Amino acid sequence: MQAFINSDVSIDDVMQAWPATLRPLLRRRMACIGCEAAAFHTVGDVARIYDVPVDALIGEFRRAAADGWSCATRSRRDGQVHAGQEPRSAVDVLR
């Protein structure tokens, strides 16, 4: 299933629905995580604010969402999805 991420979706909705999308934000040093305006800014807004091509950002989010997890985490050791577990920190998200 492809993640439904486009330029009109709020960045907060993207981060909450697909926690693995935090990876591209952290790699690009975007301050969206914990930002009070995240609920109001769309993916398109964020791309403009950070001067990133919107298609490139959407592609990164979709790849991260597809390779990552949704409301669950993968164990580094066994690669299995463990429902109900949330990452403890940004470091856990990057693993």
C-alpha positions as CSV (number, residue, x, y, z in Angstrom):
1,M,0.0,0.0,0.0
2,Q,1.4,3.4,-1.0
3,A,1.3,6.1,1.6
4,F,-1.2,8.8,0.7
5,I,1.2,11.7,1.0
6,N,0.9,14.8,-1.2
7,S,1.6,18.5,-1.0
8,D,-1.8,19.3,0.6
9,V,-1.5,16.9,3.6
10,S,-0.4,18.6,6.9
11,I,3.1,17.7,8.0
12,D,1.7,16.8,11.4
13,D,-0.7,14.3,9.8
14,V,2.2,12.8,7.9
15,M,4.4,12.5,11.0
16,Q,1.7,10.9,13.1
17,A,0.4,8.5,10.4
18,W,3.8,7.4,9.3
19,P,6.4,7.9,12.0
20,A,9.2,6.7,9.7
21,T,8.8,10.0,7.9
22,L,10.7,11.6,10.7
23,R,13.9,10.3,9.2
24,P,13.9,12.6,6.2
25,L,13.0,15.5,8.4
26,L,15.9,14.8,10.7
27,R,18.3,14.2,7.9
28,R,17.4,17.5,6.3
29,R,17.5,19.2,9.7
30,M,13.9,20.4,9.4
31,A,12.4,21.7,12.6
32,C,9.0,20.3,12.0
33,I,9.2,17.7,14.8
34,G,7.7,19.4,17.8
35,C,6.9,22.6,15.9
36,E,3.6,24.3,17.0
37,A,2.8,25.2,13.4
38,A,3.1,21.6,12.1
39,A,-0.6,21.1,12.4
40,F,-1.2,24.1,10.1
41,H,1.6,23.6,7.6
42,T,1.2,21.3,4.6
43,V,4.0,19.3,3.0
44,G,4.0,21.9,0.2
45,D,4.4,24.7,2.8
46,V,7.3,22.9,4.4
47,A,9.0,22.4,1.0
48,R,8.7,26.1,0.3
49,I,9.9,27.1,3.7
50,Y,13.0,25.0,3.5
51,D,13.5,25.6,-0.3
52,V,13.2,21.9,-1.1
53,P,11.6,20.6,-4.3
54,V,8.1,19.4,-3.2
55,D,8.3,16.3,-5.4
56,A,11.6,15.3,-3.9
57,L,10.3,15.7,-0.4
58,I,7.1,13.8,-1.1
59,G,9.2,11.0,-2.7
60,E,11.4,10.8,0.4
61,F,8.3,10.7,2.7
62,R,6.7,8.0,0.6
63,R,9.9,5.9,0.5
64,A,10.3,6.3,4.3
65,A,6.7,5.4,4.9
66,A,6.9,2.3,2.7
67,D,10.2,1.1,4.1
68,G,9.3,2.0,7.7
69,W,6.3,1.4,9.8
70,S,3.0,2.8,10.7
71,C,2.1,3.0,14.4
72,A,4.6,0.2,15.2
73,T,8.4,-0.2,15.2
74,R,10.8,-2.8,13.9
75,S,13.2,-4.4,16.2
76,R,16.8,-3.9,15.1
77,R,17.7,-7.4,16.0
78,D,14.9,-9.4,14.4
79,G,13.4,-7.0,11.9
80,Q,9.9,-7.9,13.1
81,V,7.1,-5.4,13.5
82,H,6.0,-5.1,17.1
83,A,2.6,-3.4,17.2
84,G,1.9,-0.9,20.0
85,Q,5.5,0.1,20.5
86,E,6.5,3.6,19.8
87,P,10.0,4.9,19.3
88,R,11.6,6.2,22.5
89,S,13.6,9.0,20.8
90,A,14.6,10.4,17.4
91,V,17.6,8.0,17.6
92,D,15.3,5.0,17.6
93,V,13.5,6.4,14.5
94,L,16.8,6.6,12.6
95,R,17.6,3.0,13.2
